[in-house]
Amino acid sequence: MNRRAYGTEGEQAACAHLQRRGWEILERNFRRGPGEIDVIARRRGLIAFVEVKRRGSLRCGRPAEAVNAEKQRRIVQVAALYMQENGLEDARVRFDVIEILPGELRHIEGAFDATGFF
């Protein structure tokens, strides 16, 4: 399986996980300016910007560890553009990471925030 298909399969698993928990998927692979947000979801007035990281093993550490400060900065910038485009400037938001390993899916709610990026 190529990298893109592997990542897409991981995003599908993440979306299914979110939907089972009552989240509405608003966007997938939202691209603007500096980057991309894998999944944007809404539940009870909260908008979650979700980065999905899938790995085949822990050889290179936990998948969430790949969401470093630079990646977080790009996600926050793209999230701001999404909110602006959709009139959601006053919405409650959260930045989550879903990490996927063989036999494991871990949803890290509030994995990081926008503090210090603006």
C-alpha distances in whole Angstrom, upper triangle without the diagonal:
4,7,8,6,6,10,11,10,12,15,15,16,18,20,21,22,24,25,26,29,30,29,28,25,27,24,21,20,23,24,27,29,27,24,22,22,19,22,25,27,31,33,37,37,35,32,29,27,23,21,18,16,13,13,12,16,19,19,19,21,21,19,22,23,21,23,26,29,28,25,27,30,28,27,30,31,29,30,33,33,31,34,37,35,35,39,38,39,41,38,37,34,32,29,26,23,21,19,16,16,15,18,19,20,22,24,26,29,31,29,31,33,35,38,38,36,39
4,6,5,6,9,10,11,12,14,16,17,19,20,21,23,25,26,27,29,31,29,28,25,26,23,19,18,21,21,24,26,24,21,20,20,18,20,24,26,30,32,36,36,34,31,28,25,22,19,17,15,13,13,13,16,19,19,19,21,21,18,21,22,19,21,24,27,25,23,25,27,25,24,28,29,26,28,31,30,29,32,34,33,33,37,36,37,39,37,36,33,31,27,25,22,20,19,17,17,17,20,21,20,23,24,26,29,30,28,29,32,33,36,36,34,36
4,6,5,6,9,10,11,12,14,15,16,18,20,21,23,24,26,27,29,27,26,23,24,21,17,15,18,18,21,23,21,18,16,17,15,18,21,24,28,30,34,34,31,28,25,22,19,16,14,12,10,11,11,15,17,17,16,18,18,15,17,19,16,18,20,23,22,19,21,24,21,21,24,25,23,24,28,27,26,29,31,30,31,34,33,34,36,34,33,29,27,24,22,19,17,16,14,15,16,19,19,18,20,21,23,25,27,24,26,28,29,32,32,30,33
4,5,5,6,9,10,10,12,14,15,16,18,20,21,22,24,26,27,24,24,20,21,18,14,12,15,16,19,21,19,16,14,15,13,15,19,21,25,28,32,31,29,26,23,20,18,15,13,12,11,13,14,17,20,20,19,21,20,16,18,20,17,18,21,23,22,18,21,23,20,19,23,23,21,22,26,25,23,27,29,27,28,31,30,32,34,32,31,28,26,23,21,18,17,16,15,16,17,20,20,19,21,21,23,25,26,24,25,27,28,31,32,29,31
4,5,5,6,9,10,10,12,14,15,16,18,20,21,23,25,26,24,23,20,21,18,14,13,17,18,22,24,23,19,17,17,14,16,20,22,25,28,31,32,29,26,24,21,18,16,14,13,11,13,14,17,20,21,20,22,20,17,19,22,19,20,23,26,25,21,23,26,23,22,25,26,23,24,28,27,25,28,31,29,29,33,32,33,35,33,32,29,27,24,22,19,17,16,14,15,16,18,19,18,20,21,23,25,27,25,27,29,30,33,34,32,34
4,6,5,6,9,10,11,13,14,16,17,19,20,21,23,25,23,23,20,22,19,15,14,18,19,22,24,23,19,17,17,13,16,19,21,25,27,31,31,29,26,23,20,17,15,11,10,8,9,10,13,16,17,17,18,17,14,16,19,16,18,21,24,23,20,22,25,22,21,25,26,23,24,28,27,26,29,31,30,30,33,32,33,35,32,31,28,26,23,20,17,15,13,11,12,12,15,15,15,17,18,21,23,25,23,25,27,29,32,33,30,33
4,5,5,6,9,10,10,12,14,15,17,18,20,21,23,20,20,17,19,16,12,11,15,16,19,21,20,16,13,13,10,12,16,18,22,24,28,28,25,22,19,17,14,11,8,8,7,9,11,14,16,18,17,17,16,12,14,16,14,15,18,21,20,17,18,21,19,17,21,22,20,20,24,24,22,25,27,26,26,30,28,30,31,29,28,24,22,19,17,14,12,11,10,12,13,16,15,14,16,16,18,20,22,20,21,24,25,28,29,27,30
4,5,5,6,9,10,10,12,14,15,16,18,20,21,19,18,15,16,14,10,10,13,15,19,21,20,17,14,13,9,11,15,17,20,23,26,27,24,21,19,17,14,12,10,11,10,12,14,18,20,21,20,21,19,15,17,20,17,18,21,24,22,19,20,23,20,18,22,23,20,20,24,23,21,24,27,25,25,28,27,29,31,28,27,24,22,20,18,15,13,13,12,14,15,17,17,15,17,17,19,21,23,21,23,25,26,29,31,28,31
4,5,5,6,9,10,11,12,14,15,17,19,20,19,18,16,18,16,12,13,17,18,22,25,24,20,17,16,12,13,16,18,21,23,27,27,25,23,20,18,15,14,10,11,9,12,13,16,19,20,20,20,18,15,17,20,18,19,23,25,25,21,22,25,23,21,24,25,23,23,27,26,24,26,29,28,27,31,29,31,33,29,28,25,23,21,18,16,13,13,10,12,12,14,14,13,15,16,19,21,23,22,24,26,28,31,33,30,33
4,5,5,6,9,10,11,12,14,15,17,19,17,17,15,17,15,12,12,16,18,21,24,22,19,16,14,10,11,15,16,19,21,25,25,23,20,17,16,12,11,7,8,6,9,11,14,16,18,18,17,15,12,13,17,15,16,19,22,22,18,19,22,21,18,21,23,21,21,25,25,22,25,28,27,26,29,27,29,30,27,26,23,20,18,15,12,9,9,7,9,11,12,11,9,12,13,15,17,20,18,21,23,25,28,30,28,30
4,5,5,6,9,10,10,12,14,15,17,14,14,11,13,11,8,9,13,15,18,21,20,16,13,11,7,8,11,12,16,18,22,22,20,17,14,13,10,9,6,8,9,12,14,17,19,21,20,20,17,14,14,17,16,15,19,22,21,17,18,21,19,16,19,21,18,18,21,21,19,21,24,23,23,26,24,26,27,24,23,20,18,16,13,11,9,10,9,12,14,15,14,11,13,12,15,16,18,17,19,21,23,26,28,26,28
4,5,5,6,9,10,10,12,14,15,14,13,11,14,12,10,11,15,17,21,24,23,20,16,14,10,10,13,13,16,18,22,23,21,18,16,15,12,12,10,12,11,15,16,19,21,23,23,22,20,17,17,21,20,19,23,25,25,21,22,24,22,19,22,24,21,20,24,24,21,23,26,25,24,27,25,28,29,25,24,22,20,18,16,14,11,12,11,14,15,15,14,12,14,14,17,18,21,20,22,24,26,29,31,29,31
4,5,5,6,9,10,11,13,15,13,14,12,16,15,12,14,17,20,24,26,25,22,18,16,12,11,14,14,17,18,22,23,21,19,16,16,13,13,10,11,10,13,14,17,19,22,21,21,18,15,16,19,19,19,23,25,25,22,22,25,23,20,23,25,23,22,25,26,23,25,28,27,26,29,27,29,30,26,25,22,20,18,15,13,10,10,9,11,12,12,11,8,11,11,15,16,19,19,22,24,26,29,31,29,32
4,5,5,6,9,10,11,13,11,12,10,13,13,11,13,15,18,21,24,23,19,16,13,10,8,11,11,14,15,19,20,17,15,13,12,9,9,7,10,10,13,15,17,19,22,21,20,16,14,14,17,17,16,20,22,23,19,19,22,20,17,20,22,20,18,22,23,20,22,25,24,23,26,23,25,26,23,21,18,16,14,11,10,7,9,8,12,13,13,11,8,9,9,12,13,16,15,18,20,22,25,28,26,28
4,5,5,6,9,10,11,9,9,7,10,10,9,12,14,17,21,24,23,20,16,13,10,7,9,9,12,13,17,18,16,14,12,12,10,11,10,13,13,17,19,21,22,25,24,23,20,17,17,21,20,19,22,24,24,21,20,23,21,18,20,22,19,18,21,22,19,20,23,23,21,24,21,24,25,21,20,18,16,15,13,12,10,12,12,15,17,16,15,11,13,11,14,14,17,17,20,21,23,26,29,27,29
4,5,5,6,9,10,9,10,9,13,13,12,15,18,21,24,27,27,23,20,17,13,11,13,12,14,14,18,19,18,17,15,15,13,14,12,15,15,18,19,22,23,26,26,25,21,19,19,23,22,21,25,27,28,24,23,26,25,21,24,26,23,21,25,25,22,23,27,26,24,27,24,27,27,24,22,20,19,18,15,15,12,14,13,16,16,15,14,11,13,12,16,16,19,20,22,24,26,29,32,30,32
4,6,5,7,9,9,11,11,14,15,14,17,19,22,25,28,27,24,20,17,14,12,13,11,13,13,17,19,17,16,13,14,12,13,12,14,14,17,19,20,21,25,24,23,19,17,17,21,21,20,24,26,26,23,22,25,24,21,23,25,23,21,25,26,23,23,27,27,25,27,24,27,27,23,21,19,17,16,13,12,9,12,11,14,15,13,12,9,10,9,12,13,16,17,20,22,24,27,30,29,31
4,5,5,7,5,8,8,11,13,12,15,17,20,23,26,25,22,19,15,13,10,10,8,10,10,13,15,13,12,10,12,10,12,12,15,16,19,21,23,23,27,26,24,20,18,17,21,21,19,23,25,25,22,21,23,23,19,20,23,21,18,22,23,20,20,24,23,21,23,21,23,23,19,17,16,14,14,11,12,10,13,13,17,18,17,15,11,11,9,12,11,14,16,18,20,22,25,28,27,28
4,5,5,5,6,7,11,13,13,17,18,22,25,28,28,24,21,17,15,12,12,9,10,10,13,15,14,14,13,14,13,16,15,18,18,22,24,26,27,30,29,27,24,22,21,25,25,23,26,28,29,25,24,26,25,22,23,25,23,20,24,24,21,21,25,24,21,24,21,24,24,20,19,18,17,17,15,15,13,16,16,19,20,19,17,14,15,13,16,15,18,19,22,23,25,28,31,29,31
4,6,7,10,11,15,17,17,20,22,25,28,31,31,27,24,20,18,15,15,12,13,12,14,17,16,16,15,17,15,18,17,19,19,22,24,25,26,30,29,28,24,22,22,25,26,25,28,30,31,27,26,29,28,24,26,28,26,24,27,28,24,25,28,28,25,27,24,27,27,23,21,20,19,19,16,17,14,17,16,19,20,17,16,13,14,13,16,16,19,20,23,24,27,30,33,32,34
4,6,9,11,15,17,17,20,22,25,28,31,30,27,24,20,18,15,14,11,11,9,12,14,13,14,13,15,14,17,16,19,20,23,25,26,26,30,29,27,23,22,21,24,25,23,27,28,29,26,24,27,27,23,24,27,25,22,25,26,23,23,27,27,24,25,22,25,24,20,18,17,16,17,14,15,14,16,17,20,21,19,17,14,13,11,14,13,16,18,21,22,24,27,30,30,31
4,7,10,13,15,17,20,21,24,27,30,30,27,23,20,18,14,13,10,9,7,9,12,12,13,12,15,15,18,18,21,22,26,28,29,30,33,32,30,26,24,23,27,27,25,28,29,30,27,25,28,27,23,24,26,24,21,24,25,21,21,25,24,21,23,20,23,22,18,17,16,16,17,15,17,16,19,20,23,24,22,20,17,17,14,16,15,17,19,22,22,24,27,31,30,31
4,6,9,12,13,17,17,21,23,26,26,23,20,16,15,11,10,6,6,5,8,10,9,9,9,12,12,15,15,19,20,24,26,28,28,31,30,28,25,22,21,25,25,22,25,26,27,24,22,24,23,20,20,23,20,17,20,21,18,18,21,21,18,20,17,20,19,16,14,13,13,14,13,15,14,17,18,22,23,22,20,16,16,13,15,13,15,17,19,20,22,25,28,26,28
4,6,9,11,15,15,19,21,25,25,22,19,15,14,10,9,5,5,6,10,11,10,10,10,12,13,16,16,20,21,25,28,30,30,33,32,30,27,24,23,26,26,24,27,27,28,24,23,25,23,20,20,22,19,17,19,20,16,16,19,19,16,18,16,19,19,15,15,14,14,16,15,16,16,19,20,24,25,24,22,19,19,16,18,16,18,20,21,21,22,26,29,27,28
4,6,8,11,12,16,18,22,22,19,15,12,11,7,6,4,7,9,13,13,12,10,10,10,10,13,14,17,19,23,25,28,28,31,30,28,25,22,21,24,23,21,24,25,25,22,21,22,21,17,18,20,17,15,18,18,14,15,18,17,15,17,16,19,19,16,16,14,14,15,14,15,14,17,18,22,24,23,21,18,18,15,17,16,17,19,20,20,21,25,27,25,26
4,7,10,10,13,15,19,20,17,14,11,11,8,5,5,7,10,13,12,12,9,10,10,11,14,15,19,21,25,28,30,31,33,31,30,27,24,22,26,24,22,25,25,24,21,20,21,19,16,17,18,15,13,15,15,11,12,15,13,11,14,13,16,17,14,15,13,14,15,15,16,16,20,21,25,27,26,24,21,21,18,19,17,18,20,20,20,20,24,26,24,25
4,7,6,10,13,16,17,14,11,9,8,6,5,7,10,13,17,16,14,11,11,10,10,12,13,17,19,23,26,28,29,31,29,28,25,22,21,24,22,20,23,23,22,19,18,19,17,14,15,16,13,11,14,13,10,12,15,13,12,15,14,17,19,16,17,15,15,14,15,15,16,18,20,23,25,26,24,20,20,18,19,18,19,19,20,20,20,24,26,23,24
4,6,9,12,16,16,13,9,7,5,5,6,9,12,16,19,18,17,13,12,10,9,10,11,14,16,19,22,25,26,28,26,26,23,19,19,22,20,18,21,22,21,17,17,19,16,13,16,16,13,12,16,15,12,15,17,16,15,18,17,20,22,19,19,16,16,15,14,14,14,16,17,20,22,23,21,18,19,17,18,18,19,19,20,20,20,24,26,23,24
4,6,10,13,13,10,6,6,4,6,8,12,15,19,22,21,19,15,14,11,10,10,10,13,15,18,21,24,25,27,24,24,22,18,18,20,18,16,19,20,18,15,16,17,14,11,14,15,11,12,15,14,12,15,17,16,16,19,18,20,23,20,21,18,17,15,15,14,14,16,17,20,23,24,22,19,20,18,19,19,20,19,19,20,20,23,25,22,23
4,7,10,11,8,5,5,7,7,8,11,15,18,21,19,18,14,13,10,11,11,13,16,18,22,25,27,28,29,27,26,24,21,20,22,19,17,19,20,18,15,15,15,12,10,12,12,8,9,12,10,8,12,13,12,13,16,15,17,20,18,19,16,16,14,15,15,16,19,20,23,26,27,25,22,22,20,20,20,19,19,19,19,18,22,23,20,21
4,7,8,6,4,7,9,11,11,15,18,22,25,23,21,17,16,12,13,13,15,17,19,22,26,28,28,29,27,27,25,21,20,22,19,17,19,19,16,14,15,14,11,10,12,11,7,10,12,10,9,13,14,12,14,17,17,18,21,20,21,18,18,16,17,17,19,20,22,25,28,29,27,24,24,22,22,22,21,21,20,20,18,22,22,19,20
4,6,6,6,9,12,13,13,17,19,23,26,23,21,18,17,14,15,15,17,19,22,25,28,30,31,32,29,29,27,23,22,23,21,18,19,18,16,14,15,13,10,10,11,9,6,9,10,7,8,12,12,11,13,16,16,17,20,19,21,18,19,17,19,19,21,23,25,28,31,32,30,27,27,24,24,23,22,22,20,19,17,21,21,17,17
4,6,8,11,14,16,16,20,22,26,28,26,24,20,19,16,17,17,19,21,24,26,30,31,31,32,29,29,28,24,23,23,21,18,19,17,14,13,14,12,9,10,11,8,7,11,11,9,11,14,13,13,16,18,18,18,21,21,22,20,20,18,20,21,23,24,27,30,32,34,32,29,28,26,25,25,23,22,21,20,17,20,19,16,16
4,7,10,14,16,16,20,23,26,29,26,24,20,19,15,16,15,17,18,22,24,27,29,28,29,25,26,24,21,20,20,17,15,15,14,11,10,11,9,6,8,10,7,7,11,11,10,12,15,15,15,18,20,20,19,22,22,22,19,19,17,19,19,21,22,24,27,30,32,30,27,26,24,23,23,21,20,18,18,15,18,17,14,15
4,7,10,13,14,18,20,24,27,25,22,18,16,13,13,12,14,15,18,21,24,26,26,26,23,23,22,19,17,18,15,13,14,14,11,9,10,10,6,7,10,8,6,10,12,11,12,15,16,16,18,20,19,19,22,21,21,18,18,15,16,16,18,19,21,24,27,29,27,24,23,21,21,21,20,18,17,17,16,19,18,15,16
4,6,9,11,14,17,21,24,22,20,16,14,10,10,9,11,13,16,19,22,24,24,26,23,23,21,17,16,18,15,13,15,15,13,10,11,11,8,7,10,9,7,9,12,11,10,14,15,15,16,19,18,19,21,20,20,17,16,13,14,14,15,17,19,22,24,26,24,21,21,19,19,19,18,17,16,17,16,19,20,16,18
4,6,7,11,14,17,20,19,16,12,10,7,7,6,9,12,15,18,21,23,23,25,22,22,19,16,15,17,14,12,14,15,14,10,10,12,9,6,9,10,7,7,11,11,10,12,15,14,15,18,16,17,19,17,17,14,13,10,11,11,12,14,16,20,23,24,22,18,18,16,16,15,15,14,14,14,14,18,19,16,18
4,7,10,14,17,20,19,17,13,11,8,6,5,6,9,12,15,19,21,21,23,21,21,18,14,14,16,14,12,16,17,16,12,13,15,12,9,12,14,11,11,15,14,13,15,18,17,17,20,18,20,22,19,19,15,14,11,11,10,10,12,14,17,20,21,19,16,16,14,15,15,15,15,15,16,17,21,22,19,22
4,6,10,13,17,16,14,10,8,6,5,7,8,11,14,18,21,23,23,26,24,23,20,16,15,18,17,15,18,19,18,15,14,16,14,11,13,15,12,11,14,14,12,14,17,16,15,18,16,18,20,17,16,13,12,10,10,10,10,13,14,18,20,21,19,15,15,13,14,13,14,14,15,16,17,21,23,20,22
4,7,11,14,13,10,7,6,5,6,9,11,15,17,21,24,26,26,29,27,25,22,19,17,20,19,16,19,20,19,16,15,16,15,11,12,14,11,9,12,13,9,11,14,14,12,15,13,15,16,13,13,10,10,10,10,11,12,15,17,21,24,24,21,18,17,14,15,13,14,15,15,15,16,19,22,19,21
4,7,10,10,8,6,5,7,8,11,13,16,19,22,25,27,27,30,28,27,23,21,19,22,21,19,22,22,22,19,17,19,18,14,15,17,14,12,15,15,12,12,16,16,13,15,13,16,16,12,12,10,10,11,10,12,13,16,18,22,24,24,21,17,16,13,14,12,13,15,16,16,17,21,23,22,23
4,7,6,5,5,6,9,11,14,16,20,22,26,29,30,30,33,31,29,26,23,21,25,24,21,24,24,25,22,20,21,20,17,17,19,16,13,15,17,13,12,16,16,13,14,12,14,14,10,10,9,10,12,12,15,15,19,21,25,27,26,23,20,19,15,16,13,14,17,17,17,18,21,24,23,23
4,6,5,7,8,12,13,17,18,22,24,27,30,31,31,34,33,30,27,25,23,26,26,23,26,26,27,24,22,24,23,20,19,22,20,16,18,20,17,15,19,19,16,17,14,17,15,12,10,10,11,13,13,16,16,20,22,25,27,26,23,20,18,15,16,13,14,17,18,18,20,22,26,25,25
4,6,9,11,14,16,20,22,25,27,31,33,34,34,37,36,33,30,28,25,29,29,26,28,28,29,27,24,26,26,22,21,23,22,18,20,21,18,17,20,20,17,17,14,16,14,11,10,11,13,16,16,19,20,23,25,29,31,29,26,23,21,18,18,15,16,19,20,19,21,23,27,26,26
4,7,10,13,16,19,22,25,28,31,34,35,35,38,36,34,30,28,25,28,28,25,27,27,28,25,22,23,23,20,19,21,19,16,17,18,16,13,16,17,14,13,10,13,11,7,7,9,11,14,16,19,20,24,26,30,32,31,28,24,23,19,19,15,15,19,19,17,18,21,24,23,23
4,6,10,12,16,18,22,24,28,31,32,31,34,32,30,27,25,22,25,25,22,24,23,24,22,19,20,20,17,16,18,17,13,15,17,14,12,16,17,14,14,11,12,11,7,5,6,7,11,12,15,17,21,23,27,29,28,25,22,20,16,15,12,12,15,15,14,15,18,21,20,21
4,7,10,13,16,19,22,26,29,30,30,32,30,28,25,22,20,23,22,19,21,21,21,19,16,17,17,14,13,15,13,10,12,14,11,9,13,14,12,12,9,11,11,7,6,5,6,9,10,13,15,19,21,25,28,27,24,20,19,15,15,12,11,14,14,13,14,17,20,18,19
4,6,10,12,16,18,22,25,26,26,29,26,24,21,19,16,19,19,16,18,18,19,16,14,16,15,11,11,14,13,9,12,14,12,11,15,16,14,15,12,14,14,10,9,6,5,6,7,10,11,15,18,21,24,24,21,17,15,12,11,9,9,11,11,11,13,16,19,17,19
4,7,10,13,16,20,23,25,24,27,24,23,20,17,14,17,16,13,15,15,16,13,11,13,12,8,9,11,10,7,10,12,10,11,14,15,14,16,13,14,15,12,11,8,6,5,6,8,10,14,17,20,23,24,21,17,15,12,12,10,10,10,10,10,11,15,17,15,17
4,6,10,13,16,20,21,21,23,21,19,16,13,11,14,14,11,14,15,16,12,11,13,13,9,11,13,12,10,14,15,13,14,18,18,17,19,17,18,19,16,14,11,8,6,5,5,7,10,13,16,20,20,17,13,12,9,9,9,10,9,11,12,13,17,19,17,19
4,7,10,13,17,18,18,20,18,16,14,10,9,12,10,8,11,13,13,10,9,12,11,8,11,13,12,11,15,16,15,17,20,20,20,22,20,20,22,19,17,14,11,8,6,5,6,8,11,14,18,19,16,13,12,10,10,11,11,10,11,13,14,17,19,17,20
4,7,10,14,15,16,18,16,15,12,9,8,12,10,9,13,16,16,12,12,16,14,12,15,17,15,15,19,19,18,20,23,23,22,25,23,24,25,22,20,17,14,11,9,6,5,6,8,11,14,15,13,10,10,9,10,12,13,12,14,16,18,21,22,21,23
4,7,10,12,12,14,12,12,9,5,6,9,8,8,12,15,15,12,13,16,15,14,17,19,18,18,21,22,21,23,26,26,26,28,26,27,28,25,24,20,17,14,11,7,6,5,6,9,12,14,12,10,10,10,11,14,15,13,15,18,19,22,23,22,25
4,7,9,10,12,12,11,9,6,9,11,10,12,15,18,19,15,17,20,19,17,20,23,21,21,25,25,24,26,29,29,29,31,29,30,31,29,27,23,20,17,14,11,8,6,4,6,9,11,10,9,10,12,13,16,18,16,18,21,23,26,27,26,29
4,6,7,9,9,9,8,6,10,11,10,13,16,20,20,17,19,22,21,20,23,25,24,24,28,29,27,30,33,32,32,35,33,34,35,32,30,26,23,20,17,13,11,8,6,5,8,11,10,11,12,14,16,19,21,18,20,23,26,28,29,27,31
4,7,8,10,11,10,9,13,14,14,17,19,23,23,21,23,26,25,24,27,29,28,28,32,32,31,33,36,36,36,38,36,37,38,35,33,30,27,24,20,17,14,11,8,6,6,10,10,12,14,17,18,22,24,21,24,27,29,32,32,31,35
4,5,8,8,8,9,13,13,13,17,19,23,23,21,23,26,26,25,28,30,29,29,33,34,33,35,38,38,38,40,38,38,39,36,34,31,27,24,21,17,15,11,9,6,7,10,11,13,14,17,18,22,24,21,23,27,29,31,32,31,35
4,5,5,6,8,11,11,12,15,17,21,22,20,21,25,25,24,27,29,29,29,32,33,33,34,37,38,38,40,37,38,38,36,33,30,26,23,20,16,15,11,11,8,10,12,12,13,14,17,17,21,22,19,21,25,28,29,30,29,33
4,6,8,10,13,12,13,16,17,21,22,21,22,26,26,25,28,30,30,31,34,35,34,36,39,39,40,42,39,40,41,38,36,32,29,25,23,19,18,14,14,11,13,16,15,17,17,20,20,24,25,22,24,27,29,31,31,30,34
4,7,8,11,9,9,13,14,18,18,17,19,22,22,22,25,27,27,28,31,32,31,33,36,37,37,39,37,37,38,36,33,30,26,23,20,17,17,13,13,12,14,17,16,17,17,19,19,22,23,19,21,24,26,27,28,27,31
4,6,8,7,8,12,13,16,18,17,18,21,22,21,24,26,26,26,29,31,31,32,35,36,36,38,35,35,36,34,31,27,24,21,18,15,15,11,12,11,14,16,14,15,14,16,16,19,20,16,18,22,24,25,26,25,29
4,5,6,8,10,12,16,17,15,16,20,20,19,21,24,24,24,27,29,28,29,32,33,33,35,32,32,33,30,28,24,21,18,15,11,11,8,9,9,12,14,11,12,10,13,12,16,17,13,16,19,22,23,24,24,28
4,5,6,8,11,14,15,13,14,18,18,16,19,22,21,21,24,26,25,27,30,30,30,32,30,30,31,28,26,22,19,15,13,9,9,6,7,8,12,14,11,11,10,11,11,15,16,12,15,18,20,22,23,22,26
4,5,6,8,12,13,11,11,15,15,14,16,19,19,18,22,23,23,24,27,28,28,30,27,27,28,25,23,19,16,12,10,7,8,6,9,11,15,16,13,11,9,10,9,12,12,9,11,14,17,19,20,19,23
4,5,7,10,12,11,11,15,16,15,17,20,20,20,23,25,25,26,29,30,30,32,29,29,30,27,25,21,18,14,13,10,11,10,12,13,17,19,16,15,13,13,12,14,14,11,12,15,17,19,19,19,23
4,6,9,10,8,10,13,13,13,16,18,18,19,21,23,23,25,27,28,29,30,28,28,29,27,25,21,18,15,13,10,12,10,12,14,17,19,17,16,14,15,13,16,16,12,13,16,17,19,19,18,22
4,7,8,6,6,10,10,10,12,14,15,15,18,20,20,21,24,25,25,27,24,24,25,23,22,18,15,11,10,8,11,10,13,15,19,21,18,16,14,14,12,14,13,9,9,12,14,16,16,15,18
4,6,5,6,9,10,11,12,14,16,16,18,20,21,22,24,26,27,28,26,25,26,25,23,19,17,13,13,11,14,14,17,19,22,24,21,20,17,17,14,16,14,11,10,12,13,14,14,13,17
4,6,5,6,9,10,10,12,14,15,16,19,20,21,23,24,26,27,24,23,24,23,22,18,16,13,14,13,17,17,20,22,26,28,25,22,20,19,16,17,14,12,9,11,11,11,10,10,13
4,5,5,6,9,10,11,13,14,16,17,19,20,21,23,25,26,24,23,25,24,23,19,17,14,15,15,18,18,21,23,27,29,26,24,22,21,18,19,17,14,12,13,12,13,12,10,13
4,5,5,6,9,10,11,12,14,16,16,18,20,21,23,24,22,22,23,22,21,17,15,12,13,12,14,15,18,20,24,26,23,21,19,18,16,17,15,12,11,12,12,14,14,11,15
4,5,5,6,9,10,10,12,14,15,16,18,20,21,22,20,19,20,19,18,14,12,9,10,10,14,15,18,21,25,26,23,20,18,16,14,14,12,10,8,8,8,11,11,9,12
4,5,5,6,9,10,11,13,14,15,17,19,20,21,19,18,20,19,18,15,14,11,13,14,17,19,22,25,28,30,27,24,22,20,18,17,15,13,10,10,8,10,9,6,9
4,5,5,6,8,10,11,12,14,15,17,18,20,18,18,20,19,19,16,15,12,14,14,17,18,21,24,27,29,26,24,22,20,18,18,16,15,12,12,10,13,13,9,12
4,5,5,6,9,10,10,12,14,15,16,18,16,16,18,16,16,12,11,9,11,11,14,16,19,22,25,27,24,21,19,17,15,15,13,12,10,10,9,13,13,10,12
4,6,5,6,9,10,10,12,14,15,16,14,13,15,14,14,10,10,8,11,13,16,18,22,25,28,29,26,23,21,18,16,15,13,12,10,8,6,10,10,7,9
4,5,5,6,9,10,11,13,14,15,14,13,16,15,16,13,13,12,15,16,19,21,24,27,31,32,29,26,24,22,20,19,16,16,13,12,9,12,12,8,9
4,5,5,6,9,10,11,12,14,13,13,16,15,16,13,13,12,14,15,18,20,23,26,29,31,28,25,23,21,20,19,17,17,15,13,11,15,15,12,12
4,5,5,6,9,10,11,12,10,10,13,11,12,9,10,9,12,14,17,19,22,26,29,30,27,23,22,19,18,16,14,15,13,11,10,13,15,12,12
4,5,5,6,9,10,10,9,8,11,11,12,10,12,12,15,17,20,23,26,29,33,34,31,27,25,22,21,19,16,17,15,12,10,13,14,11,10
4,5,5,6,9,10,10,10,13,13,15,13,15,15,17,19,22,24,27,30,34,35,32,28,27,24,23,21,19,20,18,16,13,16,17,14,13
4,5,5,6,9,8,9,12,11,13,12,13,13,16,18,20,23,25,29,32,32,30,26,25,22,21,20,18,19,18,16,14,18,19,16,16
4,6,5,6,5,5,9,8,10,10,12,13,16,19,21,24,27,31,34,34,31,27,26,22,22,19,18,19,17,15,13,17,18,16,15
4,5,5,6,6,10,10,13,13,16,17,20,22,25,28,30,34,37,37,35,31,29,26,25,23,21,22,20,18,15,18,19,16,15
4,6,8,9,12,13,16,15,18,18,21,23,25,28,30,34,37,37,35,31,30,27,26,24,23,24,22,20,18,21,22,19,18
4,6,8,11,10,14,13,16,17,20,22,24,27,29,33,36,36,34,30,29,25,25,23,22,23,22,20,19,22,23,21,20
4,6,8,9,12,13,17,18,21,24,26,29,32,36,38,38,36,32,31,27,26,24,22,24,23,20,18,21,23,20,19
4,5,5,9,10,13,15,18,21,23,27,29,33,36,36,33,29,27,24,23,20,19,21,20,17,15,18,20,18,17
4,6,9,10,13,15,18,22,24,28,31,34,37,37,34,31,29,25,24,21,18,21,19,15,13,16,18,16,14
4,7,9,13,15,19,22,25,28,31,35,38,38,34,31,28,25,23,20,18,21,19,16,14,16,18,17,16
4,6,10,13,16,19,22,25,28,32,35,34,31,27,25,21,20,17,15,18,17,14,14,16,19,18,17
4,7,11,13,17,19,23,26,29,32,32,28,25,22,19,17,14,12,15,14,12,12,14,17,17,17
4,7,10,13,16,19,23,26,29,29,26,22,20,16,14,11,9,12,11,9,10,12,16,15,15
4,6,10,13,16,19,23,26,26,22,19,16,12,11,8,6,8,8,7,9,12,15,14,16
4,7,10,13,17,20,23,24,20,17,14,11,9,7,5,6,6,6,8,11,14,13,15
4,7,10,13,16,20,20,16,13,10,7,6,5,5,5,7,9,12,14,17,16,19
4,6,10,13,16,17,14,10,8,6,5,7,8,6,9,11,14,17,19,18,21
4,7,10,13,14,10,7,6,4,6,8,11,9,12,15,18,20,23,21,24
4,7,10,11,8,6,5,7,8,11,13,11,14,17,20,22,24,23,26
4,7,8,6,5,6,9,11,14,17,15,18,21,24,26,28,27,30
4,6,5,6,9,12,14,17,20,17,20,24,27,29,30,29,33
4,6,8,11,14,17,20,23,21,24,28,30,33,34,33,36
4,7,10,14,16,20,23,21,25,28,31,33,35,34,38
4,6,10,13,16,19,17,21,24,27,30,32,31,34
4,7,10,13,16,15,18,21,24,27,29,28,31
4,6,9,13,11,15,18,21,24,26,26,29
4,6,9,9,13,15,19,21,24,23,26
4,6,6,9,12,16,18,20,20,23
4,5,8,10,14,16,19,19,21
4,5,7,10,12,15,16,18
4,7,11,12,15,15,18
4,7,9,11,11,14
4,6,9,9,11
4,6,6,8
4,6,7
4,6
4
